[in-house]
Amino acid sequence: MKPILLQGHERSITQIKYNREGDLLFTVAKDPIVNVWYSINGERLGTYNGHTGAVWCVDADWDTRHVLTGSADNSCRLWDCETGKQLALVKTNSAVRTCGFDFGGNIIMFSTDKQMGYQCFVSFFDLRDPSQIESDEPYMKIPCNESKITSAVWGPLGEFVIAGHENGELNQFSAKSGELLVNVKEHTKQINDIQTSRDMTMFITASKDNSAKLFDSTTLEHQKSFRTERPVNSAALSPIFDHVVLGGGQEAMDVTTTSTRIGKFEARFFHLGVEEEFGRIKGHFGPINSVAFHPDGKSYSSGGEDGYVRIHYFDPQYFEFEFEA
């Protein structure tokens, strides 16, 4: 397996995301550049220019017409995917930490950080109503008083949003009324990443408490746990196998104190059913900040603190591999 190395960022990667078909890979980092690449060969298709601070999150809608990005420059921006033109700009009071399109691509949600005296909010805008964006008036805004949201995704059919918090809580908010539907606390520390399964019935969380956990999307029932010795920054579910890939390493502030040879910076593969690790892939010169499976399950990508994105195509052995429990 020879990875394709994507060099398009000067600072550490914050998130990578495939579009629904998987032909494009979007990458954002702590520099203001939003890149889009062809996932098949790693060729850069283009950039979305306009942000003036670190970009924390990126999402594409289901037919890859629009791209959404949220940044520390206190804005959430909507782009035309094909032309790179900025279509809308929503100004916020603090950094935008997570963002996402609902299933139909009509409604966007984003969460803002609790900083500089402003509290953490989840805002919902309907793109079919241009006046909401023009007046910076979301049709709904949910305050989160206790602990700020560190990652969030849409649930199935756009009925609710699942949010992971700094204190390890998971909350499910209704996208219609804004009420808190379910609250669970399975993690002891911050939830760094949430990713849903292909059919959105389940999702996996990655946490600073050195574990990743699998939950049911609707009930938030905890189903599986995957434990490591280090903080998990990102976790993704394979669309074709019962496999999970975890990316992590250690806290960014401790990075200079360790040698890469110790093998802290590998992507780790776990089997979903028996919760056992069955493989590791080396590569990055620092913690992995974001992992994503290609929608066809034949490759995966990882973005690291080293500013590189690596696309790994699996060897044929991977598809023949049988896990002996």
Summary of the structure (lengths in Angstrom):
residues: 325
radius of gyration: 18.3
end to end distance: 25.3
largest distance: 58.0
contacts: 1160
relative contact order: 0.12
helix: 7%
strand: 50%
